[in-house]
Amino acid sequence: MFLLILPMPLMATELDDTQLSCLLEPSSEIQISSQVSGIVSQVNAERGGNVEKGQLLIALESGLEKAALNSVKARAEFTIRKLERNQDLLRKGLLSEYERDELLTDRELADLATREAEERLKQRKIYSPIDAIVVERHVSIGEYVGSEPVLELVSLDPLHAEIVLRSDYYGTLEPGMPVEVLVGSDGKPYQGTVKIVDKVIDAASGTYGVRVEVPNPGARLPAGLKCRAAFNVAKAE
């Protein structure tokens, strides 16, 4: 599949088509893994389905973590009551420095233990980091999860087109320039924008890369389509 840059009136020469092959590609591709191991208790993602940023994707069994959190919360509540019972003594200075320090330290340690238990419980759930489409789901309810990826997500809004140009066109494109991208056999036009122009030219091939970003609201265009792009540029002298 090829992406052709159409010669425009301002261009001095035609570009070599063999240097311009590319596809419309996802702007993000993410393999989702779990921070901890465990047994899957809930799956809220299906292959081909849409997910939103912050959406719960997978939950692991968390009975032990919930019990641990309840335990440290009970300890924290006890330290609060103990501190409240001794407030009068603290205000009147009737407690030694050691006793005062012990009360305050116990309260602080209980808070820290509660936050730690809450974080451990949070690790049993996996949320989507982006708005995306699920392309692969590797686990089901009841399966064991380790360090291997459990889901693969892609973002199709926007799409990216990676273009390779000859070095004699270096300096003719810069980020922010508009690009008309013609997609499919019927050449339907979409408006794109140059986002990245490589600062290093490959010495072996005498080429450099350009990334064009194409807005794709609603993911109306799938990744993998061949296309053509039109730049109104002249070859550098």
Secondary structure, 3 states (H helix, E strand, C coil): CCCEEECCCCCCCCCCHHHCCCCEEEEEEEEECCCCCEEEEEECCCCCCEECCCCEEEEECCHHHHHHHHHHHHHHHHHHHHHHHCHHHHHHCCCCHHHHHHHHHHHHHHHHHHHHHHHHHHCCEEECCCCEEEEEECCCCCCEECCCCCEEEEEEEEEEEEEEEEHHHCCCCCCCCEEEEEECCCCEEEEEEEEEECCCCECCCCEEEEEEEECCHHHCCCCCCCEEEECCCCCCC
